[in-house]
C-alpha cells in the first residue's frame, strides 16, 4: 500500500510539472486565466475532480501492470 501512495505522489508531481510547463503555451495560458475567474467552490471542485481522475488512472495502470506480471509468469510456466 505504501508503494502505491509513493507512486501516486510521484504521478501527481509529474502532473503538476506538466501543468506548470503548459502555462507557457498561449492557448493553455488562457484556460488557466479562465479557471481563476470561476467561483472558489468550482475551483475546489475541479481541483478535487482532477486529483480523483489522477488516482483512478494510476490505479488502472497499477492493475494492468499486475496483470502483466501474472501473464508473464503463466507464459514462463509452459
C-alpha positions, 0 to 999 in steps of 0.5 A: 500500500505504501508503494502505491501512495509513493507512486501516486505522489510521484504521478501527481508531481509529474502532473503538476510539472506538466501543468506548470510547463503548459502555462507557457503555451498561449492557448493553455495560458488562457484556460488557466486565466479562465479557471481563476475567474470561476467561483472558489467552490468550482475551483475546489471542485475541479481541483478535487475532480482532477486529483480523483481522475489522477488516482483512478488512472494510476490505479488502472495502470497499477492493475494492468501492470499486475496483470502483466506480471501474472501473464508473464509468469503463466507464459514462463510456466509452459 
